[in-house]
Amino acid sequence: MDSTTQTQQLCTAYVLALVSAPDQQERPIDVLPIATALRLALLSNPAADPGVRAAITELAEINEGWIASKENFGPKGLATPPTYDKIRAKDVFTQAATVCQVQR
């Protein structure tokens, strides 16, 4: 599959994750499907545009960091969850929307 098609598929997965998210994300289970969908889309589309891949990777990390912060989960053994920063999260969501040419 060519890069353009993979980029479109990755952005489509991003939009589907975005629109299927609950309005209020209060529990980790509200966010886990989003992070998982983004990670699967990244694995399925390795030839997507590098800028789009970077933005979606950061978005997955922000979601994973949010889950970890809600569960007070820090580094344990080989598991090192990303950190969550609310200001960075806003920038990451904006960047993903920009690279996928989606108005939020």
N, C-alpha and C positions, 0 to 999 in steps of 0.2 A: 504494500500500500504506500502511496506517495506521501510526502511531507504535508502537503496541503490537506489531504483527506484526513490524516492523523491529527492535524491541528484542529480541523473542524470537529472531529470526534471528541477531542479533549475539551474543547470549548462547549460542546453540546453537553458533555457529562457535567461540566461546571454549572451550566445553566439549570440542568435538571436537578442537581444537588441543591442549588440555590432556591429554586421555586418549590421544592418538596420539603424544605426545612420548616419546622414549626415557627410560627410568629414569635413565640417566646421560647427561647432555648434555656431551659432551667436545669435540666438534668443531663448527665453525660450521655444517656441513651438517646437524647434528642439530637446530639451532635455526632455520635459514633457512626451512624449510617452515611453522613456527609463525608467525614474523613475517609471512611472505607471506600466509598464510591470514587473519590478523587484519587486515592492511591491505586485503585484498580484501573482507572482511566489512564493514569501515568504509566503503569506497567503495560497496558495494552497499546499504547501509542508512543513508542520510544523515538520515532522519527519526527514527532511534532516539532513545531518551531521552538527553538531553545528558549526564547523569551517567554512564550506561553507556558512551556514546561516549568520554567523557574517560578513564574507567578503562581501556577497551580500547586507546585510543590510547597511553596511558602504558605499557601492557603490551607493545604492539608496539615502542615506543621502547626499553624495557628489553631486549627480545630483540635488537633491532638493535644496541644499545650493547654487549651481551655479545659479539655476533659481531665487532664492531669491535675490542673489547679483546683478543679471542683472536687476531686477525690483526694487532694493533698498527697499526690503521688510524686515522689522525687526519685532520684536515681536509686536503683536496686539491682545489684549484680551488674549484668551487662545491659540492663534496660535503663536508658537515659531519656526520659520524655522531654520534648521541647518545652521551653518556658512560654508563658502566655503574657503578653503585654497588650493592654487595651488600645493604646495609641498605635502601636505597630499593626494591630489587627485591622484597624480602620484603613491604614495605608495599604495593607495587603489586599483587602477586599476591593479597594479602589483600583489597584494595579491589575488584579485579575479581570475586573470588568473592562478596564481600558484595553488590555492586550487581546481580549476576546471580543472587543467592540460591542459590548453590551451596556446599555444604559440601566442603571440601578434606580 
